[in-house]
Every structure is written in C-alpha cells, then in structure tokens.
C-alpha cells in the first residue's frame, strides 16, 4: 500500500539527481572523455585489454587507432567463453548475466554481457532518471500514490554453467530490490512468467483492481494488453479502469503509428507520453521535456559514444567520430563502449541529432533494417512519416506493417511490397497507395529519383493483411511479447514471403 507522503519523499529524492544531470549538460565532452579513460583503465588487465594494449591508451585518438570497431560476430568467441565460466576476458568484474537479444525475428540469438556495473549504473540509474525527469517537469505528479504497470519480456531467466540469460527486462526484474515490488505491478513472479498468453491473463487479473498511475513497456504489446483489459472489464476506455493513470513510458519501436490508438484508449488531454531508448546493450536516452519528440542522450551511464555517418558507413571498416564532432540532421550509426565490456561495438541503430547543446536525438532506424535494393535508401523514419501522411489523408489507422522488395526480373521494374494490417482500413486502397507513394517521394529524394517515370521503381504494391496476421506470425516464431519487434524494412523478401503464406 502506498500513501501520499511516500509520493512526496520519493519525488524529493529523485529531484536531487537533476543536479548531476546538469553537470553533463554543461560539460558533455569532458564527462565523456573522462568516462572513456576510466573504462580503459578498469579493463587494462583483461584479456581483451592486453590484446589491444589498453595500458598505452591515453586519449580518444589512441583508443580509435588501437581498438577496432566490432560487430557481435567479432566478439562472440569471447562471450561464449564467458558464458562457460571464464572471467576477466573483456571486463574485470565477474559477468553472470547475459541479455538474450530479441530485436528481430532472426533465429540466431545474441547473448549480450550485462555486468553488475551495467545493471546498477546504467539500467537502474536510467530507470530512476526516467522518473526524475518526468517529476521535475510535472510538479503535481502523483506517480507514487499508486503503482506502475510494467510489461516486460516474455522469457524467464535461465541458468547455464552458473551464468544466467533471458530478456533484458527479465534480468532487470530479477535484480530489482525487494521493495521495488511495492511500487510496481504485476508481482515479480508474474512479470517473469515465460508463456505470453498465460502471463497476459495473469497481469490483467492482478492489476485491474490496483491504482495504476503509470505504464512502462513496448507500444505494440502494451496496446494488446490494454485492449484485453477493456475486453475483460467491459469498460469503454482505460481511464474507467485506472482513473489516476497519468503517464506512459514507452520505447523499443516508433510510437507514432500507435499514437492515435492510445489517445482513444486514454482520452485525457493532459496525459503524458515519455519516450525512452534502451536496448540489451545499454540505456541510452530519455525524453527530458513534456510533449517532445526528442530524447536527451544520457552521458554518465558508463557508455562512451561514437558515431558513423551513414553516408560513409562500411560496417567494421567505417571511420567513427566522437560526440564532439557530430552535426545536426545527419543520419549516424551508433558505436558504443560500455561498462559491460563492449568495446567500439556496433549496436545496429541509427539516429539523428536534433540538438547539440544539449545533445538530443531521434531514432531513425537500423543499419540493417532499411531498403536500398535500388539505391532508394529508404529508412524507417521515411516509411513511418509517409504512413502517417497517407493514413491521415485516407482516414485510416495502421496496426502493423512490413516492407520488402520486388526484384527486377528483366522485363519489369522493381517495387516495394507492403503488408499492412489496418486497425481501421482505408475506404480506397488505391488512393491510400498513391498517397503513400507521394509522401515517400516528398521525404526521400533518392526514392523520388528512382520512381521518376517508373524508371527503376514501380508503384508500391500493398496487401491488406487479415486481422491478427502479424500476431499469429510472431506467435508461430515463439516471439510474442516483451522486446520482440516486427521487422519493418528488409532488403530481402524473407519476411514478406512468410507472411503471404500464413
């Protein structure tokens, strides 16, 4: 049970953190450079540190010249040795936890090392900052008069050779202090249930009579939960179930395609949406202002950042630049060095800086999740901006989608093939297709050039998916819930072909 005075005490404690945030806002490059040297010093006697001669590194230039940029495949042998019990390989303190990466529907799993330092000084710290920034912006917030509903991963944590692996959200829940259960719902036991359908039912039964004041989770899966809450309770909207609900902390995928659906489910003009940017590899950014579409890059979580302009991107052979050299409105791939033992690691995400004082970003997509079969350089940001325009003009709502190429066959031009599941379908799919095509031309000059007179790209081909198609596809793959995401854009036809067969 929680009381108003607890809300006041916790709010006061969280507000104190704002002064530390102001330090890296004022001295961002100094904070990052000092952090890099601390990470190098901490790991200089590890196997990786000795291989890369960490003892000789005195500056960022030394670091960039000595240590190669890496993908997961480069470090997988060291990670597998660590999973079997070897230590001091890439980080000095014992690594017991591994986040099983589930960012795509690919069969191959990645096991990202999660050190105790990463749990404490990155993920837990970020969770507090998320609340801190919200409370500092909303003096009358009453989050702690009730509970936060957390919708995490669908996997339990599994033991293997005295190490543990599972979804990052499950690892975080496993390591939370016992008192965290007092302010969160569902119970830890329920949150860690592995079977998604059973878990959803259990969460609903546990929370519909609680005083829920905040939501935390991925928009697509949270939407499924909220709709089921309404089915279970027979209410018209979520505020009839949880009248004191005031904020939704979301992340993992672009929120824009879901925004209108949430507004209908939570019909309150002053309801707040706060975006976060976290992954198995770390927690990177948090929306720091009300009603903003940007996130503040958090610079004191034990993560050193570098960036590769996508116009010059060549995987591990790319040349990265430090934070001090980034420019606004340039699409960058992110490279991170962390207190979990990742060194110059390509996480596969792309961002643009909307501000460099302070450093604020928007997520633009993935280095792999784009379509560039015909030189069109279509990224997720383009696709979702165009979908928004076409949806508004067609008075429809989109639930899920994926896009793949139709390859040239010698006689016909290429095209993009879309599979879209509509919550509210357009009355005229041809009109919707034309508006989508026009919007893509307006936001992507490369796409526009390839579409000129149908010379390279023909008009997009759109399939209206049956209700529940994407849910059934993810279920068939064992990818329901949590951090599992539907791949939006692909240079292959694999996803499109699988969906067309269902």
C-alpha positions in Angstrom: 0.0 0.0 0.0 1.3 3.5 -0.8 0.5 6.8 0.7 0.7 10.5 -0.4 3.7 11.2 2.0 5.6 8.4 0.3 5.0 10.1 -3.0 6.4 13.4 -1.6 9.6 11.7 -0.2 10.4 9.7 -3.3 9.7 12.7 -5.6 12.1 14.8 -3.5 14.8 12.2 -3.7 14.5 11.8 -7.4 14.6 15.6 -8.0 18.1 15.7 -6.4 19.5 13.7 -9.3 18.7 16.6 -11.6 21.8 18.4 -10.4 24.0 15.5 -11.6 22.3 15.6 -15.0 23.0 19.3 -15.2 26.7 18.5 -14.9 26.9 16.5 -18.1 24.6 19.0 -19.8 27.2 21.7 -19.0 30.4 19.7 -19.7 29.3 16.9 -22.1 32.6 16.2 -23.8 34.7 16.4 -20.6 32.3 13.9 -19.0 32.6 11.5 -22.0 36.4 11.7 -22.3 36.8 11.1 -18.6 34.5 8.2 -18.7 36.4 6.6 -21.7 39.7 6.7 -19.8 38.0 5.2 -16.7 36.7 2.3 -18.7 40.1 1.7 -20.4 41.9 1.8 -17.0 39.3 -0.6 -15.4 39.8 -3.2 -18.2 43.5 -2.8 -19.0 44.4 -6.2 -17.3 41.6 -8.2 -19.0 42.4 -10.5 -21.9 41.0 -8.0 -24.4 42.6 -5.1 -22.7 46.1 -6.7 -23.0 45.4 -7.7 -26.6 44.5 -4.1 -27.5 47.3 -2.6 -25.4 45.0 -0.6 -23.2 47.9 0.4 -20.9 49.3 2.6 -23.7 46.0 4.4 -24.4 46.0 8.0 -23.1 43.4 9.7 -25.4 40.5 9.1 -27.7 42.8 9.2 -30.7 44.9 6.4 -29.2 41.7 4.5 -28.5 40.3 4.9 -32.0 43.7 3.9 -33.5 44.2 0.8 -31.3 40.8 -0.7 -31.0 38.8 -2.0 -34.0 35.1 -1.4 -34.5 33.3 -4.6 -33.9 30.1 -6.5 -34.6 28.6 -9.2 -32.4 30.3 -11.9 -34.6 33.7 -10.4 -33.8 33.3 -10.8 -30.0 31.1 -13.9 -29.9 34.0 -16.3 -29.2 34.9 -14.3 -26.0 31.3 -14.1 -25.0 30.8 -17.9 -25.4 33.9 -18.5 -23.2 32.5 -16.1 -20.6 29.1 -17.9 -20.7 31.0 -21.1 -19.9 32.6 -19.6 -16.8 35.8 -17.9 -17.8 36.2 -14.3 -16.4 38.4 -11.3 -16.9 38.1 -11.6 -20.6 36.7 -8.2 -21.6 35.6 -6.8 -18.3 37.3 -7.1 -14.9 34.4 -7.9 -12.6 32.5 -11.2 -13.0 29.9 -11.3 -15.7 27.0 -13.5 -14.6 24.1 -12.2 -16.7 23.6 -12.2 -20.4 20.7 -10.5 -22.2 19.4 -12.7 -24.9 18.8 -10.2 -27.7 15.4 -10.2 -29.4 15.5 -7.2 -31.5 14.4 -9.0 -34.7 12.7 -12.3 -35.6 16.0 -13.8 -36.7 16.6 -17.3 -35.5 20.1 -16.6 -34.3 20.3 -15.2 -30.7 22.8 -12.9 -29.4 23.9 -13.0 -25.7 24.9 -9.5 -24.6 27.0 -9.4 -21.4 25.4 -7.5 -18.6 27.8 -6.6 -15.8 26.8 -5.7 -12.2 28.0 -2.2 -13.1 25.8 -2.0 -16.1 22.8 -3.1 -14.1 23.4 -0.6 -11.3 24.9 2.4 -13.0 23.2 2.2 -16.4 19.8 0.4 -16.3 18.8 1.1 -12.7 20.1 4.6 -12.9 18.2 5.2 -16.1 15.0 3.9 -14.5 15.4 6.5 -11.7 16.3 9.2 -14.2 13.2 8.4 -16.3 11.1 9.2 -13.2 13.3 12.1 -12.1 13.0 13.9 -15.5 9.2 13.3 -15.5 8.7 14.6 -12.0 10.9 17.6 -12.5 8.7 18.6 -15.5 5.5 17.8 -13.6 5.4 19.3 -10.1 1.9 17.9 -9.4 2.8 14.3 -10.4 1.4 11.6 -8.1 3.1 8.5 -9.5 3.9 7.1 -6.1 0.4 7.3 -4.8 -0.2 4.2 -6.9 1.8 1.6 -8.9 3.5 1.4 -12.2 2.4 -1.3 -14.6 5.4 -2.9 -16.2 5.1 -5.1 -19.2 8.5 -6.7 -19.8 9.9 -9.6 -21.7 8.1 -12.9 -22.2 11.0 -15.1 -21.1 12.1 -16.2 -17.7 15.8 -16.2 -16.8 17.6 -19.5 -17.4 20.8 -20.8 -15.8 23.6 -22.2 -17.9 27.1 -23.0 -16.4 26.4 -20.8 -13.4 25.6 -17.9 -15.7 22.1 -16.6 -16.4 20.4 -15.5 -19.6 17.0 -14.1 -20.6 15.3 -10.9 -21.9 16.9 -7.8 -20.5 13.7 -6.8 -18.9 13.6 -10.2 -17.1 17.2 -9.7 -15.9 16.3 -6.2 -14.6 13.3 -7.6 -12.7 15.4 -10.4 -11.2 17.9 -7.9 -9.9 15.4 -5.4 -8.5 15.5 -4.8 -4.7 12.6 -6.5 -2.9 10.9 -3.1 -2.1 10.5 -2.3 -5.8 7.5 -4.7 -5.9 5.6 -2.3 -3.6 5.5 0.3 -6.3 5.2 -2.0 -9.3 2.7 -4.3 -10.8 2.4 -7.1 -11.6 4.3 -9.1 -8.9 7.8 -10.3 -9.8 6.6 -13.9 -10.1 4.0 -12.9 -12.7 6.3 -10.5 -14.6 8.8 -13.3 -15.1 6.2 -15.9 -16.5 7.5 -17.3 -19.8 4.2 -18.2 -21.6 2.9 -14.9 -23.0 -0.8 -15.7 -23.3 -1.0 -17.0 -19.7 1.1 -14.1 -18.5 -1.2 -11.5 -20.1 -4.2 -13.0 -18.3 -2.4 -13.1 -15.0 -1.3 -9.4 -15.4 -4.8 -8.3 -16.1 -6.2 -10.2 -13.1 -3.6 -8.7 -10.8 -3.8 -5.1 -12.0 -7.5 -4.3 -12.8 -8.2 -3.6 -9.2 -5.0 -1.8 -8.5 -4.4 2.0 -8.5 -2.2 2.1 -11.6 -0.6 5.6 -12.2 1.9 4.8 -14.9 2.6 2.3 -17.7 6.0 1.1 -18.9 6.5 -1.1 -22.0 6.8 -1.5 -25.7 3.8 0.2 -27.5 2.7 -2.7 -29.7 2.5 -5.2 -26.8 1.1 -2.7 -24.3 -1.7 -2.0 -26.8 -2.6 -5.7 -26.8 -2.7 -5.7 -23.0 -4.8 -2.5 -22.8 -7.3 -3.8 -25.3 -7.6 -7.0 -23.4 -8.2 -5.1 -20.2 -11.1 -3.4 -21.8 -12.5 -6.7 -23.0 -12.2 -8.2 -19.5 -13.7 -5.2 -17.7 -16.3 -4.2 -20.3 -15.2 -0.5 -19.9 -15.1 2.0 -22.7 -11.6 3.3 -22.0 -8.6 2.7 -19.8 -9.3 5.7 -17.5 -12.5 4.0 -16.4 -10.3 1.2 -15.1 -7.4 3.3 -13.8 -8.7 6.8 -13.3 -5.3 8.1 -11.8 -3.2 7.0 -14.8 -1.0 9.9 -15.8 2.0 8.8 -17.9 3.1 6.1 -20.3 6.9 5.5 -20.6 7.4 3.8 -23.9 10.3 2.7 -26.1 11.6 0.0 -28.4 9.7 1.0 -31.5 8.5 4.2 -33.1 5.4 5.4 -31.2 3.9 7.5 -34.0 1.9 4.6 -35.7 0.2 3.9 -32.4 -0.4 7.4 -31.1 -4.0 7.8 -32.3 -5.0 4.4 -30.9 -3.6 5.4 -27.5 -5.4 8.7 -27.5 -8.7 6.8 -27.9 -7.8 4.3 -25.2 -6.7 7.0 -22.8 -8.9 10.1 -23.6 -7.2 12.7 -21.4 -5.7 15.9 -22.9 -3.1 16.2 -20.2 -2.0 12.6 -20.3 1.8 12.4 -20.8 3.9 10.2 -23.1 7.6 9.8 -22.4 9.9 8.1 -24.8 13.0 6.1 -23.7 15.8 4.5 -25.7 17.2 1.3 -24.2 18.4 -2.0 -25.6 20.2 -5.1 -24.4 23.5 -3.3 -24.8 22.5 -0.3 -22.6 20.2 2.5 -21.8 21.0 5.5 -24.0 18.5 8.3 -24.0 15.3 9.7 -22.3 12.8 12.3 -23.3 13.5 15.2 -20.9 10.6 17.6 -21.8 6.9 17.3 -21.9 5.3 16.8 -25.3 8.7 16.5 -27.1 9.7 14.1 -29.9 13.4 14.2 -28.9 15.4 12.4 -26.3 18.3 13.6 -24.2 21.4 11.5 -24.7 22.5 10.4 -21.2 26.2 10.7 -20.9 27.1 9.4 -17.4 25.8 5.8 -17.6 29.1 4.1 -18.2 28.7 4.3 -22.0 31.1 6.1 -24.3 29.6 7.1 -27.7 31.0 7.3 -31.2 29.1 7.8 -34.5 29.5 6.8 -38.1 27.8 8.9 -40.8 25.6 6.6 -42.7 26.7 8.2 -46.0 30.1 6.7 -45.2 29.0 3.5 -43.5 31.0 0.4 -44.2 30.4 -1.9 -41.2 33.5 -2.6 -39.1 35.7 -0.8 -41.7 33.9 2.5 -41.1 35.6 5.6 -39.6 33.8 6.7 -36.4 33.8 10.2 -34.9 33.4 11.2 -31.2 30.4 13.1 -29.8 32.2 16.4 -30.1 32.2 16.2 -34.0 28.5 15.3 -34.6 26.3 17.6 -36.6 22.5 18.1 -36.6 20.3 16.3 -39.1 22.9 13.8 -40.2 22.0 10.1 -40.1 24.5 8.2 -37.9 25.1 4.6 -36.9 25.9 4.3 -33.2 29.1 2.8 -31.8 29.3 2.2 -28.0 31.9 1.3 -25.4 30.4 0.2 -22.1 30.8 -0.8 -18.5 29.5 -4.2 -19.6 32.7 -5.0 -21.6 31.5 -4.0 -25.1 34.3 -2.2 -27.0 33.6 0.0 -30.0 30.5 -2.1 -30.6 28.1 -1.5 -33.5 24.6 -1.9 -32.0 22.9 -1.6 -35.4 20.8 1.5 -34.6 20.8 4.8 -36.4 20.0 8.3 -35.0 19.9 11.9 -35.9 20.9 14.7 -33.6 18.2 17.4 -33.3 20.3 19.5 -31.0 24.0 19.6 -29.9 23.5 21.9 -26.9 22.4 19.7 -25.2 22.8 16.5 -27.2 19.3 15.4 -28.1 18.5 12.7 -30.6 15.8 10.9 -32.6 16.0 7.2 -33.6 15.9 6.9 -37.3 16.1 3.1 -37.8 18.6 0.2 -38.1 21.7 -0.2 -40.2 20.3 -3.4 -41.5 16.6 -2.5 -41.4 16.3 -0.4 -44.5 15.7 -0.9 -48.2 18.4 0.0 -50.6 18.0 -2.6 -53.3 17.6 0.1 -56.0 19.6 2.9 -54.5 16.5 4.4 -52.8 18.0 4.5 -49.2 14.6 4.1 -47.6 14.8 4.1 -43.8 12.2 3.5 -41.1 11.8 7.2 -40.4 10.8 7.8 -44.0 8.4 4.9 -44.0 6.6 5.9 -40.8 6.4 9.6 -41.7 4.9 8.6 -45.1 2.4 6.2 -43.5 1.3 8.9 -41.1 0.6 11.3 -44.1 -1.3 8.6 -46.1 -3.3 7.5 -43.0 -4.4 11.0 -42.2 -5.5 11.6 -45.8 -7.2 8.3 -46.1 -8.8 8.4 -42.6 -7.4 5.0 -41.6 -5.4 3.5 -38.8 -2.4 1.2 -39.1 -1.7 -1.5 -36.6 1.4 -3.3 -38.1 3.4 -3.4 -41.3 6.5 -4.8 -43.0 8.0 -4.0 -46.4 10.3 -5.9 -48.7 11.5 -5.5 -52.3 10.1 -6.9 -55.5 13.2 -7.6 -57.5 13.6 -6.7 -61.2 13.2 -9.7 -63.5 14.5 -8.3 -66.8 11.0 -7.4 -68.1 9.5 -5.5 -65.1 10.9 -2.8 -62.8 11.4 -3.4 -59.2 9.0 -2.2 -56.5 8.3 -2.2 -52.8 5.8 -4.8 -51.4 4.0 -3.7 -48.3 1.9 -5.9 -46.0 -0.2 -3.7 -43.8 -2.6 -4.7 -41.0 -5.1 -1.9 -40.5 -7.0 -1.3 -37.3 -9.3 0.9 -39.4 -8.8 0.2 -43.2 -9.0 2.9 -45.9 -12.1 3.0 -48.0 -10.0 3.2 -51.1 -6.7 1.2 -51.0 -5.6 2.6 -54.4 -5.9 6.2 -53.1 -4.0 5.2 -49.9 -1.3 3.6 -52.1 -1.0 6.8 -54.2 -0.8 9.0 -51.1 1.9 6.7 -49.5 3.9 6.8 -52.7 3.7 10.6 -52.9 4.6 11.0 -49.2 7.7 8.8 -49.7 8.8 10.9 -52.7 8.4 14.1 -50.6 10.5 12.8 -47.7 13.2 10.9 -49.6 14.8 12.4 -52.7 16.5 9.1 -53.6 13.2 7.3 -53.6 11.7 10.1 -55.7 14.5 9.8 -58.3 14.1 6.0 -58.6 10.3 6.5 -59.0 10.7 9.1 -61.8 8.7 7.8 -64.8 8.8 4.3 -63.2 12.3 4.1 -64.5 13.6 1.9 -61.6 10.8 1.6 -59.1 7.2 1.0 -59.9 4.3 2.0 -57.8 4.3 0.2 -54.3 2.2 -3.0 -54.1 0.1 -3.2 -50.9 -1.5 -6.2 -49.3 -4.2 -5.6 -46.7 -3.4 -8.2 -44.1 -6.1 -10.1 -42.3 -6.8 -9.3 -38.6 -4.2 -10.8 -36.3 -1.8 -11.9 -39.1 1.3 -10.3 -37.5 0.4 -11.6 -34.0 0.0 -15.1 -35.4 3.3 -14.8 -37.3 5.2 -13.8 -34.1 3.4 -16.5 -32.1 4.5 -19.1 -34.6 8.1 -18.0 -34.2 7.8 -18.0 -30.4 8.4 -14.2 -30.4 5.3 -12.9 -28.5 5.7 -10.0 -26.1 8.4 -8.0 -24.4 11.2 -6.7 -26.6 10.4 -8.7 -29.7 9.7 -6.5 -32.7 8.3 -6.9 -36.1 10.9 -6.1 -38.7 9.7 -3.1 -40.7 12.1 -2.9 -43.7 14.2 -5.5 -45.3 16.4 -5.9 -48.3 15.2 -9.5 -48.7 11.8 -11.0 -49.3 12.0 -13.5 -46.5 9.6 -11.8 -44.1 7.1 -10.8 -46.9 7.1 -14.4 -48.3 6.5 -15.9 -44.8 3.6 -13.6 -44.1 2.0 -14.1 -47.5 1.9 -17.9 -46.8 0.0 -17.5 -43.5 
